[in-house]
Amino acid sequence: MRKLILSEFLSLDGVMQAPGLPDEDRSGGFEHGGWQVQYWDDVAGSEIMGALAATEVLLLGRVTYEVFAAFWPTAPAEDPFARLMNGFTKYVVSTTLREPLEWTDSHLIAGDVPAEVARLKQGGGKDIAVIGSGELAQTLMQHGLVDEYRLMIMPLVLGGGKRLFRDGNPKTSLRLVDGKTSSTGVLLATYVPDSRE
């Protein structure tokens, strides 16, 4: 069975909104887009590249999918991240998009999301990665579908924005299975649900 891994950039106060680009997601009046870029270093790059190398499927919400689909297909072919991102089988959860989708090997999930994701996990092969995709992440956590949390926690307090762990999330005990610190003070922490509880 494949593992479903939730990979997120987070501020110290738990915000996940628009980490990569200034205009990525301004909903709710968010003005801090692109906040994680200043913390990028070789440690973070190596960690992300290793995680992507163990991935076969990307599972994305519509907003993240549209941001990625606008960037990665036109990224330089020699970029190792671009080669990986463009080579994955991609599933996007959306009630508004329609097939065919433009990004190569992209497929739409528009029905029973928990059931479709559970079916994807039954397949063999490498991991399923969920990157960003805040609303989809809520659904996956509510239905106990996350096998691993890979969190890159920046030494930054944003003071507002969409958070990964929100009011109403189910109580979940996690166990730290790996941790590193980057040269810029980013905590790279990997957690799994604690089955001992």
CORJOBEL-V493689 format. One record per residue. BURIAL is # if it has 16 or more other C-alpha atoms within 10 Angstrom, else .. Layout:
# CORJOBEL-V493689
burial->BURIAL
burial->BURIAL
This chain:
# CORJOBEL-V493689
burial->.
burial->#
burial->#
burial->#
burial->#
burial->#
burial->#
burial->#
burial->#
burial->#
burial->#
burial->#
burial->#
burial->#
burial->#
burial->#
burial->#
burial->#
burial->#
burial->#
burial->.
burial->.
burial->.
burial->#
burial->#
burial->.
burial->.
burial->.
burial->.
burial->#
burial->#
burial->#
burial->#
burial->#
burial->#
burial->#
burial->.
burial->.
burial->#
burial->.
burial->.
burial->.
burial->#
burial->#
burial->.
burial->.
burial->.
burial->#
burial->.
burial->.
burial->.
burial->#
burial->.
burial->.
burial->#
burial->#
burial->#
burial->#
burial->#
burial->#
burial->#
burial->#
burial->#
burial->#
burial->#
burial->.
burial->.
burial->.
burial->#
burial->.
burial->.
burial->#
burial->#
burial->.
burial->.
burial->.
burial->.
burial->.
burial->.
burial->.
burial->#
burial->#
burial->.
burial->.
burial->#
burial->#
burial->.
burial->#
burial->#
burial->#
burial->#
burial->#
burial->#
burial->#
burial->.
burial->.
burial->.
burial->.
burial->.
burial->.
burial->.
burial->.
burial->#
burial->.
burial->.
burial->#
burial->#
burial->#
burial->#
burial->.
burial->.
burial->.
burial->#
burial->#
burial->.
burial->.
burial->#
burial->#
burial->.
burial->#
burial->#
burial->.
burial->.
burial->.
burial->.
burial->#
burial->#
burial->#
burial->#
burial->#
burial->#
burial->#
burial->#
burial->#
burial->#
burial->#
burial->#
burial->#
burial->.
burial->#
burial->#
burial->.
burial->.
burial->.
burial->#
burial->#
burial->#
burial->#
burial->#
burial->#
burial->#
burial->#
burial->#
burial->#
burial->#
burial->#
burial->.
burial->#
burial->.
burial->#
burial->#
burial->#
burial->#
burial->#
burial->.
burial->.
burial->.
burial->.
burial->.
burial->.
burial->.
burial->.
burial->.
burial->#
burial->.
burial->.
burial->.
burial->.
burial->.
burial->.
burial->.
burial->#
burial->.
burial->.
burial->.
burial->#
burial->#
burial->#
burial->#
burial->#
burial->#
burial->#
burial->#
burial->.
burial->.
burial->.
burial->.
